[in-house]
Each structure stands twice: as structure tokens, then as C-alpha cells.
């Protein structure tokens, strides 16, 4: 899938969760959604994009993606 489509979809998810009064809860919600509903291949692609600077990603979405990346690293190193 083209990265621009993944960025657009991730940002749409982020817009939904941005209605939360607590920005940290919004980031957690975005991460939880991506983890639950995105295919592993899609997550790998968006994580790689975020690690390269995340062009086009809204800031809360980028934070959520990098949070997922950190969780994945913890899981694989344990």
C-alpha cells in the first residue's frame, strides 16, 4: 500500500481520537486502534515512515506510531 494512503488513514483515525480532552489518552487510543485493526504489514510500513521523520503525519499520530514501535521492540527483545 502506498505510504500516502497509510498516512491519510492514520491521520483520519487521529482526528477521531483528538476529540478526547486528554492528549495522552488520544495517543493511546490511536495506538490501540492501529494495533487492533491494522495488518502487521501496514503497521511495519507506517512505523518505518514515522522513524524517517513521518512526513505528513499529525503529531499525535506520529507519537502513537512511535509508541507502537517501542512496544514491538520490547516484545521482540524480551
mmCIF file of the N, C-alpha and C atoms, coordinates in Angstrom:
data_MODEL
# 
_entry.id   MODEL 
# 
loop_
_atom_site.group_PDB 
_atom_site.id 
_atom_site.type_symbol 
_atom_site.label_atom_id 
_atom_site.label_alt_id 
_atom_site.label_comp_id 
_atom_site.label_asym_id 
_atom_site.label_entity_id 
_atom_site.label_seq_id 
_atom_site.pdbx_PDB_ins_code 
_atom_site.Cartn_x 
_atom_site.Cartn_y 
_atom_site.Cartn_z 
_atom_site.occupancy 
_atom_site.B_iso_or_equiv 
_atom_site.pdbx_formal_charge 
_atom_site.auth_seq_id 
_atom_site.auth_comp_id 
_atom_site.auth_asym_id 
_atom_site.auth_atom_id 
_atom_site.pdbx_PDB_model_num 
ATOM 1   N N  . UNK A 1 1  ? 0.851   -1.175  0.000  1.00 0.00 ? 1  UNK A N  1 
ATOM 2   C CA . UNK A 1 1  ? 0.000   0.000   0.000  1.00 0.00 ? 1  UNK A CA 1 
ATOM 3   C C  . UNK A 1 1  ? 0.899   1.241   0.000  1.00 0.00 ? 1  UNK A C  1 
ATOM 4   N N  . UNK A 1 2  ? 0.491   2.249   -0.736 1.00 0.00 ? 2  UNK A N  1 
ATOM 5   C CA . UNK A 1 2  ? 1.286   3.475   -0.797 1.00 0.00 ? 2  UNK A CA 1 
ATOM 6   C C  . UNK A 1 2  ? 1.272   4.179   0.554  1.00 0.00 ? 2  UNK A C  1 
ATOM 7   N N  . UNK A 1 3  ? 2.417   4.714   0.921  1.00 0.00 ? 3  UNK A N  1 
ATOM 8   C CA . UNK A 1 3  ? 2.551   5.353   2.233  1.00 0.00 ? 3  UNK A CA 1 
ATOM 9   C C  . UNK A 1 3  ? 1.586   6.525   2.379  1.00 0.00 ? 3  UNK A C  1 
ATOM 10  N N  . UNK A 1 4  ? 1.317   7.238   1.289  1.00 0.00 ? 4  UNK A N  1 
ATOM 11  C CA . UNK A 1 4  ? 0.397   8.384   1.403  1.00 0.00 ? 4  UNK A CA 1 
ATOM 12  C C  . UNK A 1 4  ? -0.997  7.935   1.828  1.00 0.00 ? 4  UNK A C  1 
ATOM 13  N N  . UNK A 1 5  ? -1.405  6.729   1.403  1.00 0.00 ? 5  UNK A N  1 
ATOM 14  C CA . UNK A 1 5  ? -2.705  6.211   1.831  1.00 0.00 ? 5  UNK A CA 1 
ATOM 15  C C  . UNK A 1 5  ? -2.677  5.838   3.312  1.00 0.00 ? 5  UNK A C  1 
ATOM 16  N N  . UNK A 1 6  ? -1.586  5.240   3.749  1.00 0.00 ? 6  UNK A N  1 
ATOM 17  C CA . UNK A 1 6  ? -1.458  4.888   5.164  1.00 0.00 ? 6  UNK A CA 1 
ATOM 18  C C  . UNK A 1 6  ? -1.438  6.140   6.032  1.00 0.00 ? 6  UNK A C  1 
ATOM 19  N N  . UNK A 1 7  ? -0.723  7.166   5.580  1.00 0.00 ? 7  UNK A N  1 
ATOM 20  C CA . UNK A 1 7  ? -0.664  8.433   6.322  1.00 0.00 ? 7  UNK A CA 1 
ATOM 21  C C  . UNK A 1 7  ? -2.061  9.032   6.429  1.00 0.00 ? 7  UNK A C  1 
ATOM 22  N N  . UNK A 1 8  ? -2.782  9.049   5.329  1.00 0.00 ? 8  UNK A N  1 
ATOM 23  C CA . UNK A 1 8  ? -4.136  9.616   5.330  1.00 0.00 ? 8  UNK A CA 1 
ATOM 24  C C  . UNK A 1 8  ? -5.041  8.853   6.293  1.00 0.00 ? 8  UNK A C  1 
ATOM 25  N N  . UNK A 1 9  ? -5.003  7.516   6.223  1.00 0.00 ? 9  UNK A N  1 
ATOM 26  C CA . UNK A 1 9  ? -5.843  6.710   7.108  1.00 0.00 ? 9  UNK A CA 1 
ATOM 27  C C  . UNK A 1 9  ? -5.462  6.914   8.572  1.00 0.00 ? 9  UNK A C  1 
ATOM 28  N N  . UNK A 1 10 ? -4.166  6.932   8.860  1.00 0.00 ? 10 UNK A N  1 
ATOM 29  C CA . UNK A 1 10 ? -3.715  7.122   10.243 1.00 0.00 ? 10 UNK A CA 1 
ATOM 30  C C  . UNK A 1 10 ? -4.159  8.481   10.768 1.00 0.00 ? 10 UNK A C  1 
ATOM 31  N N  . UNK A 1 11 ? -4.046  9.514   9.948  1.00 0.00 ? 11 UNK A N  1 
ATOM 32  C CA . UNK A 1 11 ? -4.471  10.849  10.373 1.00 0.00 ? 11 UNK A CA 1 
ATOM 33  C C  . UNK A 1 11 ? -5.982  10.914  10.587 1.00 0.00 ? 11 UNK A C  1 
ATOM 34  N N  . UNK A 1 12 ? -6.758  10.181  9.791  1.00 0.00 ? 12 UNK A N  1 
ATOM 35  C CA . UNK A 1 12 ? -8.208  10.138  9.997  1.00 0.00 ? 12 UNK A CA 1 
ATOM 36  C C  . UNK A 1 12 ? -8.538  9.494   11.339 1.00 0.00 ? 12 UNK A C  1 
ATOM 37  N N  . UNK A 1 13 ? -7.826  8.442   11.676 1.00 0.00 ? 13 UNK A N  1 
ATOM 38  C CA . UNK A 1 13 ? -8.004  7.802   12.984 1.00 0.00 ? 13 UNK A CA 1 
ATOM 39  C C  . UNK A 1 13 ? -7.638  8.797   14.080 1.00 0.00 ? 13 UNK A C  1 
ATOM 40  N N  . UNK A 1 14 ? -6.543  9.504   13.868 1.00 0.00 ? 14 UNK A N  1 
ATOM 41  C CA . UNK A 1 14 ? -6.112  10.506  14.837 1.00 0.00 ? 14 UNK A CA 1 
ATOM 42  C C  . UNK A 1 14 ? -7.150  11.582  15.063 1.00 0.00 ? 14 UNK A C  1 
ATOM 43  N N  . UNK A 1 15 ? -7.802  12.034  13.999 1.00 0.00 ? 15 UNK A N  1 
ATOM 44  C CA . UNK A 1 15 ? -8.837  13.077  14.127 1.00 0.00 ? 15 UNK A CA 1 
ATOM 45  C C  . UNK A 1 15 ? -9.964  12.602  15.035 1.00 0.00 ? 15 UNK A C  1 
ATOM 46  N N  . UNK A 1 16 ? -10.336 11.332  14.910 1.00 0.00 ? 16 UNK A N  1 
ATOM 47  C CA . UNK A 1 16 ? -11.387 10.793  15.762 1.00 0.00 ? 16 UNK A CA 1 
ATOM 48  C C  . UNK A 1 16 ? -10.974 10.857  17.231 1.00 0.00 ? 16 UNK A C  1 
ATOM 49  N N  . UNK A 1 17 ? -9.761  10.430  17.528 1.00 0.00 ? 17 UNK A N  1 
ATOM 50  C CA . UNK A 1 17 ? -9.314  10.366  18.915 1.00 0.00 ? 17 UNK A CA 1 
ATOM 51  C C  . UNK A 1 17 ? -8.932  11.728  19.479 1.00 0.00 ? 17 UNK A C  1 
ATOM 52  N N  . UNK A 1 18 ? -8.695  12.720  18.629 1.00 0.00 ? 18 UNK A N  1 
ATOM 53  C CA . UNK A 1 18 ? -8.348  14.056  19.111 1.00 0.00 ? 18 UNK A CA 1 
ATOM 54  C C  . UNK A 1 18 ? -9.500  14.721  19.854 1.00 0.00 ? 18 UNK A C  1 
ATOM 55  N N  . UNK A 1 19 ? -10.701 14.169  19.756 1.00 0.00 ? 19 UNK A N  1 
ATOM 56  C CA . UNK A 1 19 ? -11.827 14.736  20.496 1.00 0.00 ? 19 UNK A CA 1 
ATOM 57  C C  . UNK A 1 19 ? -11.696 14.477  21.994 1.00 0.00 ? 19 UNK A C  1 
ATOM 58  N N  . UNK A 1 20 ? -10.781 13.590  22.365 1.00 0.00 ? 20 UNK A N  1 
ATOM 59  C CA . UNK A 1 20 ? -10.528 13.316  23.780 1.00 0.00 ? 20 UNK A CA 1 
ATOM 60  C C  . UNK A 1 20 ? -9.947  14.558  24.442 1.00 0.00 ? 20 UNK A C  1 
ATOM 61  N N  . UNK A 1 21 ? -10.399 14.842  25.653 1.00 0.00 ? 21 UNK A N  1 
ATOM 62  C CA . UNK A 1 21 ? -9.908  16.013  26.377 1.00 0.00 ? 21 UNK A CA 1 
ATOM 63  C C  . UNK A 1 21 ? -8.451  15.842  26.806 1.00 0.00 ? 21 UNK A C  1 
ATOM 64  N N  . UNK A 1 22 ? -8.010  14.607  26.927 1.00 0.00 ? 22 UNK A N  1 
ATOM 65  C CA . UNK A 1 22 ? -6.655  14.308  27.388 1.00 0.00 ? 22 UNK A CA 1 
ATOM 66  C C  . UNK A 1 22 ? -5.796  13.875  26.198 1.00 0.00 ? 22 UNK A C  1 
ATOM 67  N N  . UNK A 1 23 ? -4.805  14.688  25.815 1.00 0.00 ? 23 UNK A N  1 
ATOM 68  C CA . UNK A 1 23 ? -3.963  14.344  24.659 1.00 0.00 ? 23 UNK A CA 1 
ATOM 69  C C  . UNK A 1 23 ? -3.257  12.994  24.791 1.00 0.00 ? 23 UNK A C  1 
ATOM 70  N N  . UNK A 1 24 ? -2.845  12.630  26.007 1.00 0.00 ? 24 UNK A N  1 
ATOM 71  C CA . UNK A 1 24 ? -2.189  11.334  26.208 1.00 0.00 ? 24 UNK A CA 1 
ATOM 72  C C  . UNK A 1 24 ? -3.152  10.178  25.934 1.00 0.00 ? 24 UNK A C  1 
ATOM 73  N N  . UNK A 1 25 ? -4.408  10.349  26.347 1.00 0.00 ? 25 UNK A N  1 
ATOM 74  C CA . UNK A 1 25 ? -5.425  9.321   26.084 1.00 0.00 ? 25 UNK A CA 1 
ATOM 75  C C  . UNK A 1 25 ? -5.678  9.199   24.588 1.00 0.00 ? 25 UNK A C  1 
ATOM 76  N N  . UNK A 1 26 ? -5.632  10.328  23.879 1.00 0.00 ? 26 UNK A N  1 
ATOM 77  C CA . UNK A 1 26 ? -5.812  10.305  22.425 1.00 0.00 ? 26 UNK A CA 1 
ATOM 78  C C  . UNK A 1 26 ? -4.702  9.490   21.771 1.00 0.00 ? 26 UNK A C  1 
ATOM 79  N N  . UNK A 1 27 ? -3.466  9.730   22.173 1.00 0.00 ? 27 UNK A N  1 
ATOM 80  C CA . UNK A 1 27 ? -2.326  8.991   21.614 1.00 0.00 ? 27 UNK A CA 1 
ATOM 81  C C  . UNK A 1 27 ? -2.478  7.496   21.912 1.00 0.00 ? 27 UNK A C  1 
ATOM 82  N N  . UNK A 1 28 ? -2.860  7.162   23.129 1.00 0.00 ? 28 UNK A N  1 
ATOM 83  C CA . UNK A 1 28 ? -3.062  5.756   23.496 1.00 0.00 ? 28 UNK A CA 1 
ATOM 84  C C  . UNK A 1 28 ? -4.172  5.126   22.660 1.00 0.00 ? 28 UNK A C  1 
ATOM 85  N N  . UNK A 1 29 ? -5.251  5.878   22.428 1.00 0.00 ? 29 UNK A N  1 
ATOM 86  C CA . UNK A 1 29 ? -6.365  5.370   21.625 1.00 0.00 ? 29 UNK A CA 1 
ATOM 87  C C  . UNK A 1 29 ? -5.958  5.115   20.186 1.00 0.00 ? 29 UNK A C  1 
ATOM 88  N N  . UNK A 1 30 ? -5.183  6.023   19.632 1.00 0.00 ? 30 UNK A N  1 
ATOM 89  C CA . UNK A 1 30 ? -4.692  5.858   18.260 1.00 0.00 ? 30 UNK A CA 1 
ATOM 90  C C  . UNK A 1 30 ? -3.826  4.602   18.177 1.00 0.00 ? 30 UNK A C  1 
ATOM 91  N N  . UNK A 1 31 ? -2.896  4.465   19.108 1.00 0.00 ? 31 UNK A N  1 
ATOM 92  C CA . UNK A 1 31 ? -2.001  3.302   19.112 1.00 0.00 ? 31 UNK A CA 1 
ATOM 93  C C  . UNK A 1 31 ? -2.794  2.007   19.258 1.00 0.00 ? 31 UNK A C  1 
ATOM 94  N N  . UNK A 1 32 ? -3.763  2.004   20.152 1.00 0.00 ? 32 UNK A N  1 
ATOM 95  C CA . UNK A 1 32 ? -4.581  0.809   20.382 1.00 0.00 ? 32 UNK A CA 1 
ATOM 96  C C  . UNK A 1 32 ? -5.354  0.436   19.101 1.00 0.00 ? 32 UNK A C  1 
ATOM 97  N N  . UNK A 1 33 ? -5.899  1.445   18.433 1.00 0.00 ? 33 UNK A N  1 
ATOM 98  C CA . UNK A 1 33 ? -6.641  1.188   17.200 1.00 0.00 ? 33 UNK A CA 1 
ATOM 99  C C  . UNK A 1 33 ? -5.731  0.595   16.123 1.00 0.00 ? 33 UNK A C  1 
ATOM 100 N N  . UNK A 1 34 ? -4.567  1.202   15.921 1.00 0.00 ? 34 UNK A N  1 
ATOM 101 C CA . UNK A 1 34 ? -3.638  0.702   14.908 1.00 0.00 ? 34 UNK A CA 1 
ATOM 102 C C  . UNK A 1 34 ? -3.206  -0.731  15.224 1.00 0.00 ? 34 UNK A C  1 
ATOM 103 N N  . UNK A 1 35 ? -2.957  -0.992  16.493 1.00 0.00 ? 35 UNK A N  1 
ATOM 104 C CA . UNK A 1 35 ? -2.529  -2.334  16.909 1.00 0.00 ? 35 UNK A CA 1 
ATOM 105 C C  . UNK A 1 35 ? -3.648  -3.357  16.698 1.00 0.00 ? 35 UNK A C  1 
ATOM 106 N N  . UNK A 1 36 ? -4.876  -2.956  16.953 1.00 0.00 ? 36 UNK A N  1 
ATOM 107 C CA . UNK A 1 36 ? -6.004  -3.883  16.878 1.00 0.00 ? 36 UNK A CA 1 
ATOM 108 C C  . UNK A 1 36 ? -6.517  -4.122  15.465 1.00 0.00 ? 36 UNK A C  1 
ATOM 109 N N  . UNK A 1 37 ? -6.470  -3.094  14.621 1.00 0.00 ? 37 UNK A N  1 
ATOM 110 C CA . UNK A 1 37 ? -7.174  -3.185  13.346 1.00 0.00 ? 37 UNK A CA 1 
ATOM 111 C C  . UNK A 1 37 ? -6.306  -3.127  12.097 1.00 0.00 ? 37 UNK A C  1 
ATOM 112 N N  . UNK A 1 38 ? -5.057  -2.747  12.233 1.00 0.00 ? 38 UNK A N  1 
ATOM 113 C CA . UNK A 1 38 ? -4.187  -2.694  11.050 1.00 0.00 ? 38 UNK A CA 1 
ATOM 114 C C  . UNK A 1 38 ? -3.407  -3.987  10.923 1.00 0.00 ? 38 UNK A C  1 
ATOM 115 N N  . UNK A 1 39 ? -3.224  -4.428  9.684  1.00 0.00 ? 39 UNK A N  1 
ATOM 116 C CA . UNK A 1 39 ? -2.406  -5.612  9.416  1.00 0.00 ? 39 UNK A CA 1 
ATOM 117 C C  . UNK A 1 39 ? -0.968  -5.334  9.845  1.00 0.00 ? 39 UNK A C  1 
ATOM 118 N N  . UNK A 1 40 ? -0.240  -6.372  10.253 1.00 0.00 ? 40 UNK A N  1 
ATOM 119 C CA . UNK A 1 40 ? 1.163   -6.167  10.636 1.00 0.00 ? 40 UNK A CA 1 
ATOM 120 C C  . UNK A 1 40 ? 1.986   -5.472  9.546  1.00 0.00 ? 40 UNK A C  1 
ATOM 121 N N  . UNK A 1 41 ? 1.739   -5.818  8.285  1.00 0.00 ? 41 UNK A N  1 
ATOM 122 C CA . UNK A 1 41 ? 2.487   -5.194  7.183  1.00 0.00 ? 41 UNK A CA 1 
ATOM 123 C C  . UNK A 1 41 ? 2.229   -3.686  7.140  1.00 0.00 ? 41 UNK A C  1 
ATOM 124 N N  . UNK A 1 42 ? 0.975   -3.287  7.340  1.00 0.00 ? 42 UNK A N  1 
ATOM 125 C CA . UNK A 1 42 ? 0.634   -1.861  7.338  1.00 0.00 ? 42 UNK A CA 1 
ATOM 126 C C  . UNK A 1 42 ? 1.325   -1.156  8.502  1.00 0.00 ? 42 UNK A C  1 
ATOM 127 N N  . UNK A 1 43 ? 1.313   -1.805  9.673  1.00 0.00 ? 43 UNK A N  1 
ATOM 128 C CA . UNK A 1 43 ? 1.974   -1.207  10.843 1.00 0.00 ? 43 UNK A CA 1 
ATOM 129 C C  . UNK A 1 43 ? 3.468   -1.069  10.602 1.00 0.00 ? 43 UNK A C  1 
ATOM 130 N N  . UNK A 1 44 ? 4.091   -2.086  10.026 1.00 0.00 ? 44 UNK A N  1 
ATOM 131 C CA . UNK A 1 44 ? 5.533   -2.003  9.754  1.00 0.00 ? 44 UNK A CA 1 
ATOM 132 C C  . UNK A 1 44 ? 5.843   -0.833  8.822  1.00 0.00 ? 44 UNK A C  1 
ATOM 133 N N  . UNK A 1 45 ? 5.029   -0.656  7.798  1.00 0.00 ? 45 UNK A N  1 
ATOM 134 C CA . UNK A 1 45 ? 5.270   0.422   6.839  1.00 0.00 ? 45 UNK A CA 1 
ATOM 135 C C  . UNK A 1 45 ? 5.111   1.796   7.483  1.00 0.00 ? 45 UNK A C  1 
ATOM 136 N N  . UNK A 1 46 ? 4.073   1.973   8.288  1.00 0.00 ? 46 UNK A N  1 
ATOM 137 C CA . UNK A 1 46 ? 3.843   3.291   8.893  1.00 0.00 ? 46 UNK A CA 1 
ATOM 138 C C  . UNK A 1 46 ? 4.880   3.555   9.989  1.00 0.00 ? 46 UNK A C  1 
ATOM 139 N N  . UNK A 1 47 ? 5.333   2.515   10.685 1.00 0.00 ? 47 UNK A N  1 
ATOM 140 C CA . UNK A 1 47 ? 6.393   2.681   11.685 1.00 0.00 ? 47 UNK A CA 1 
ATOM 141 C C  . UNK A 1 47 ? 7.684   3.112   11.002 1.00 0.00 ? 47 UNK A C  1 
ATOM 142 N N  . UNK A 1 48 ? 8.025   2.456   9.909  1.00 0.00 ? 48 UNK A N  1 
ATOM 143 C CA . UNK A 1 48 ? 9.239   2.834   9.173  1.00 0.00 ? 48 UNK A CA 1 
ATOM 144 C C  . UNK A 1 48 ? 9.144   4.278   8.700  1.00 0.00 ? 48 UNK A C  1 
ATOM 145 N N  . UNK A 1 49 ? 7.980   4.682   8.241  1.00 0.00 ? 49 UNK A N  1 
ATOM 146 C CA . UNK A 1 49 ? 7.780   6.061   7.781  1.00 0.00 ? 49 UNK A CA 1 
ATOM 147 C C  . UNK A 1 49 ? 7.953   7.041   8.948  1.00 0.00 ? 49 UNK A C  1 
ATOM 148 N N  . UNK A 1 50 ? 7.361   6.722   10.095 1.00 0.00 ? 50 UNK A N  1 
ATOM 149 C CA . UNK A 1 50 ? 7.471   7.603   11.269 1.00 0.00 ? 50 UNK A CA 1 
ATOM 150 C C  . UNK A 1 50 ? 8.919   7.727   11.723 1.00 0.00 ? 50 UNK A C  1 
ATOM 151 N N  . UNK A 1 51 ? 9.658   6.637   11.660 1.00 0.00 ? 51 UNK A N  1 
ATOM 152 C CA . UNK A 1 51 ? 11.070  6.667   12.069 1.00 0.00 ? 51 UNK A CA 1 
ATOM 153 C C  . UNK A 1 51 ? 11.927  7.508   11.132 1.00 0.00 ? 51 UNK A C  1 
ATOM 154 N N  . UNK A 1 52 ? 11.472  7.675   9.904  1.00 0.00 ? 52 UNK A N  1 
ATOM 155 C CA . UNK A 1 52 ? 12.201  8.510   8.935  1.00 0.00 ? 52 UNK A CA 1 
ATOM 156 C C  . UNK A 1 52 ? 11.741  9.963   8.987  1.00 0.00 ? 52 UNK A C  1 
ATOM 157 N N  . UNK A 1 53 ? 10.993  10.326  10.001 1.00 0.00 ? 53 UNK A N  1 
ATOM 158 C CA . UNK A 1 53 ? 10.531  11.700  10.148 1.00 0.00 ? 53 UNK A CA 1 
ATOM 159 C C  . UNK A 1 53 ? 9.026   11.839  10.096 1.00 0.00 ? 53 UNK A C  1 
ATOM 160 N N  . UNK A 1 54 ? 8.358   10.887  9.477  1.00 0.00 ? 54 UNK A N  1 
ATOM 161 C CA . UNK A 1 54 ? 6.900   10.876  9.483  1.00 0.00 ? 54 UNK A CA 1 
ATOM 162 C C  . UNK A 1 54 ? 6.239   11.986  8.696  1.00 0.00 ? 54 UNK A C  1 
ATOM 163 N N  . UNK A 1 55 ? 6.808   12.316  7.561  1.00 0.00 ? 55 UNK A N  1 
ATOM 164 C CA . UNK A 1 55 ? 6.245   13.411  6.762  1.00 0.00 ? 55 UNK A CA 1 
ATOM 165 C C  . UNK A 1 55 ? 4.744   13.194  6.531  1.00 0.00 ? 55 UNK A C  1 
ATOM 166 N N  . UNK A 1 56 ? 3.963   14.235  6.832  1.00 0.00 ? 56 UNK A N  1 
ATOM 167 C CA . UNK A 1 56 ? 2.525   14.201  6.618  1.00 0.00 ? 56 UNK A CA 1 
ATOM 168 C C  . UNK A 1 56 ? 1.719   13.696  7.796  1.00 0.00 ? 56 UNK A C  1 
ATOM 169 N N  . UNK A 1 57 ? 2.375   13.082  8.769  1.00 0.00 ? 57 UNK A N  1 
ATOM 170 C CA . UNK A 1 57 ? 1.657   12.571  9.935  1.00 0.00 ? 57 UNK A CA 1 
ATOM 171 C C  . UNK A 1 57 ? 1.382   13.695  10.925 1.00 0.00 ? 57 UNK A C  1 
ATOM 172 N N  . UNK A 1 58 ? 0.161   13.735  11.438 1.00 0.00 ? 58 UNK A N  1 
ATOM 173 C CA . UNK A 1 58 ? -0.152  14.664  12.520 1.00 0.00 ? 58 UNK A CA 1 
ATOM 174 C C  . UNK A 1 58 ? 0.642   14.232  13.752 1.00 0.00 ? 58 UNK A C  1 
ATOM 175 N N  . UNK A 1 59 ? 1.004   15.193  14.583 1.00 0.00 ? 59 UNK A N  1 
ATOM 176 C CA . UNK A 1 59 ? 1.886   14.907  15.720 1.00 0.00 ? 59 UNK A CA 1 
ATOM 177 C C  . UNK A 1 59 ? 1.353   13.823  16.660 1.00 0.00 ? 59 UNK A C  1 
ATOM 178 N N  . UNK A 1 60 ? 0.075   13.856  17.076 1.00 0.00 ? 60 UNK A N  1 
ATOM 179 C CA . UNK A 1 60 ? -0.399  12.776  17.961 1.00 0.00 ? 60 UNK A CA 1 
ATOM 180 C C  . UNK A 1 60 ? -0.323  11.399  17.297 1.00 0.00 ? 60 UNK A C  1 
ATOM 181 N N  . UNK A 1 61 ? -0.546  11.364  15.996 1.00 0.00 ? 61 UNK A N  1 
ATOM 182 C CA . UNK A 1 61 ? -0.481  10.104  15.256 1.00 0.00 ? 61 UNK A CA 1 
ATOM 183 C C  . UNK A 1 61 ? 0.958   9.598   15.227 1.00 0.00 ? 61 UNK A C  1 
ATOM 184 N N  . UNK A 1 62 ? 1.885   10.490  14.972 1.00 0.00 ? 62 UNK A N  1 
ATOM 185 C CA . UNK A 1 62 ? 3.302   10.114  14.956 1.00 0.00 ? 62 UNK A CA 1 
ATOM 186 C C  . UNK A 1 62 ? 3.725   9.579   16.325 1.00 0.00 ? 62 UNK A C  1 
ATOM 187 N N  . UNK A 1 63 ? 3.285   10.243  17.394 1.00 0.00 ? 63 UNK A N  1 
ATOM 188 C CA . UNK A 1 63 ? 3.606   9.771   18.746 1.00 0.00 ? 63 UNK A CA 1 
ATOM 189 C C  . UNK A 1 63 ? 3.049   8.370   18.979 1.00 0.00 ? 63 UNK A C  1 
ATOM 190 N N  . UNK A 1 64 ? 1.819   8.146   18.535 1.00 0.00 ? 64 UNK A N  1 
ATOM 191 C CA . UNK A 1 64 ? 1.188   6.836   18.717 1.00 0.00 ? 64 UNK A CA 1 
ATOM 192 C C  . UNK A 1 64 ? 1.945   5.756   17.951 1.00 0.00 ? 64 UNK A C  1 
ATOM 193 N N  . UNK A 1 65 ? 2.359   6.073   16.744 1.00 0.00 ? 65 UNK A N  1 
ATOM 194 C CA . UNK A 1 65 ? 3.086   5.102   15.923 1.00 0.00 ? 65 UNK A CA 1 
ATOM 195 C C  . UNK A 1 65 ? 4.436   4.776   16.548 1.00 0.00 ? 65 UNK A C  1 
ATOM 196 N N  . UNK A 1 66 ? 5.121   5.788   17.040 1.00 0.00 ? 66 UNK A N  1 
ATOM 197 C CA . UNK A 1 66 ? 6.414   5.543   17.679 1.00 0.00 ? 66 UNK A CA 1 
ATOM 198 C C  . UNK A 1 66 ? 6.240   4.776   18.989 1.00 0.00 ? 66 UNK A C  1 
ATOM 199 N N  . UNK A 1 67 ? 5.106   4.976   19.666 1.00 0.00 ? 67 UNK A N  1 
ATOM 200 C CA . UNK A 1 67 ? 4.796   4.199   20.863 1.00 0.00 ? 67 UNK A CA 1 
ATOM 201 C C  . UNK A 1 67 ? 4.628   2.723   20.485 1.00 0.00 ? 67 UNK A C  1 
ATOM 202 N N  . UNK A 1 68 ? 3.921   2.466   19.393 1.00 0.00 ? 68 UNK A N  1 
ATOM 203 C CA . UNK A 1 68 ? 3.773   1.092   18.905 1.00 0.00 ? 68 UNK A CA 1 
ATOM 204 C C  . UNK A 1 68 ? 5.123   0.477   18.579 1.00 0.00 ? 68 UNK A C  1 
ATOM 205 N N  . UNK A 1 69 ? 5.979   1.257   17.941 1.00 0.00 ? 69 UNK A N  1 
ATOM 206 C CA . UNK A 1 69 ? 7.311   0.773   17.575 1.00 0.00 ? 69 UNK A CA 1 
ATOM 207 C C  . UNK A 1 69 ? 8.088   0.366   18.821 1.00 0.00 ? 69 UNK A C  1 
ATOM 208 N N  . UNK A 1 70 ? 8.012   1.185   19.865 1.00 0.00 ? 70 UNK A N  1 
ATOM 209 C CA . UNK A 1 70 ? 8.717   0.878   21.114 1.00 0.00 ? 70 UNK A CA 1 
ATOM 210 C C  . UNK A 1 70 ? 8.161   -0.396  21.748 1.00 0.00 ? 70 UNK A C  1 
ATOM 211 N N  . UNK A 1 71 ? 6.832   -0.557  21.714 1.00 0.00 ? 71 UNK A N  1 
ATOM 212 C CA . UNK A 1 71 ? 6.223   -1.773  22.262 1.00 0.00 ? 71 UNK A CA 1 
ATOM 213 C C  . UNK A 1 71 ? 6.682   -3.005  21.488 1.00 0.00 ? 71 UNK A C  1 
ATOM 214 N N  . UNK A 1 72 ? 6.731   -2.885  20.163 1.00 0.00 ? 72 UNK A N  1 
ATOM 215 C CA . UNK A 1 72 ? 7.193   -4.002  19.329 1.00 0.00 ? 72 UNK A CA 1 
ATOM 216 C C  . UNK A 1 72 ? 8.635   -4.369  19.660 1.00 0.00 ? 72 UNK A C  1 
ATOM 217 N N  . UNK A 1 73 ? 9.479   -3.357  19.856 1.00 0.00 ? 73 UNK A N  1 
ATOM 218 C CA . UNK A 1 73 ? 10.888  -3.611  20.191 1.00 0.00 ? 73 UNK A CA 1 
ATOM 219 C C  . UNK A 1 73 ? 11.010  -4.312  21.535 1.00 0.00 ? 73 UNK A C  1 
ATOM 220 N N  . UNK A 1 74 ? 10.214  -3.874  22.512 1.00 0.00 ? 74 UNK A N  1 
ATOM 221 C CA . UNK A 1 74 ? 10.240  -4.509  23.832 1.00 0.00 ? 74 UNK A CA 1 
ATOM 222 C C  . UNK A 1 74 ? 9.834   -5.973  23.730 1.00 0.00 ? 74 UNK A C  1 
ATOM 223 N N  . UNK A 1 75 ? 8.799   -6.227  22.954 1.00 0.00 ? 75 UNK A N  1 
ATOM 224 C CA . UNK A 1 75 ? 8.278   -7.584  22.815 1.00 0.00 ? 75 UNK A CA 1 
ATOM 225 C C  . UNK A 1 75 ? 9.298   -8.505  22.146 1.00 0.00 ? 75 UNK A C  1 
ATOM 226 N N  . UNK A 1 76 ? 9.974   -8.013  21.127 1.00 0.00 ? 76 UNK A N  1 
ATOM 227 C CA . UNK A 1 76 ? 10.930  -8.855  20.407 1.00 0.00 ? 76 UNK A CA 1 
ATOM 228 C C  . UNK A 1 76 ? 12.239  -9.040  21.166 1.00 0.00 ? 76 UNK A C  1 
ATOM 229 N N  . UNK A 1 77 ? 12.568  -8.108  22.055 1.00 0.00 ? 77 UNK A N  1 
ATOM 230 C CA . UNK A 1 77 ? 13.823  -8.231  22.796 1.00 0.00 ? 77 UNK A CA 1 
ATOM 231 C C  . UNK A 1 77 ? 13.650  -9.011  24.102 1.00 0.00 ? 77 UNK A C  1 
ATOM 232 N N  . UNK A 1 78 ? 12.420  -9.249  24.500 1.00 0.00 ? 78 UNK A N  1 
ATOM 233 C CA . UNK A 1 78 ? 12.167  -9.954  25.768 1.00 0.00 ? 78 UNK A CA 1 
ATOM 234 C C  . UNK A 1 78 ? 12.300  -11.444 25.629 1.00 0.00 ? 78 UNK A C  1 
# 
